[in-house]
Amino acid sequence: MLKKAVRGLLTAMAVSGLLMGCGRGPAGETEQDTEIQVFIAASLNTVMTELAEEFNEIHPEIKITYNADSSGTLLTQIEEGYACDLFFSAAQKQMDQLEADGLAVEGTRADVVNNQVAVVTRKDSGTQVTGLDSLEKAESIALAGGSVPAGRYTRQALVNLGKLEEREEAAGITTEEISQALGGVEISEQDNVSKVLTAVIEGSCEVGTTYYSDTYGYEDDLEILETVSYELTGDVIYPIAQVVNEEADEKQKAAAAEFLEYILSDEAKAVFTSYYFDTDI
């Protein structure tokens, strides 16, 4: 189970669809498959891999390539000019900025799923931590950085619990400040939730905060100490939108719109639900 799940993490940078049924163009040339670039939050990697496979059963002519990382990193890449056709963020903040930058195709933004922050540990860790309210009992904590939605949600929850001082933007609270507030506990800051999960599974950190959906496939290895309430984190809604991609031709734009429509379908909702995402939003 563990080996299988870790292999899933390693597919985060690219997933290609099932390429079949290429036709013949003029002069006998092989018609090229249409490829789209889809930027997804790291916590979506496993479910989106299956959704690409399901979609390619309907549209084998469309090749889907994923770039999976923290939503903040992905937004920066789009702003820097990386070719991207769809952006699927783990938070509204990054999507708000995409729209403010004029990089979201008007009328395509939609909320897809909701998630929850979870405090996790290895089943054999023997931790005294029971949840966010007792994090100071850990010897080490894996925590996503403030620019990562999961890291920001965790910081906001700790503020709401009274463990961190309130400030205008919780994302700006450093790991050093969190460590001091928790009595000097060691904190390992990670670039995304997949790396948080790996740190906990490998035992390099006693506990970590990730998303509930990220525990899929790790049921034999992880113990969920707490599923953090929305009252502490706020909603953890994942929005998607088509991105203004000046490098894309009309076929690519149409393909991106087609995949976006599929992600919002009832068929896709059933897949999201099976991977522990909440589609009732």
Secondary structure, DSSP 4 states (H G I P E B T S, - for coil): -HHHHHHHHTTTT----------B-GGGPBPPPEEEEEEEEGGGHHHHHHHHHHHHHH-TTEEEEEEEE-HHHHHHHHHTT---SEEE-SSHHHHHHHHHTT-BPTT--EEEEEE-EEEEEETT------SGGGGGG-SEEEEE-TTSHHHHHHHHHHHHTTSS---S-GGG--HHHHHHHTTS-EEEEESSHHHHHHHHHTTSSSEEEEEGGGGTT-TTTEEEEEE--HHHH--EEEEEEEB--TT--HHHHHHHHHHHHHHTSHHHHHHHHHTT-B---
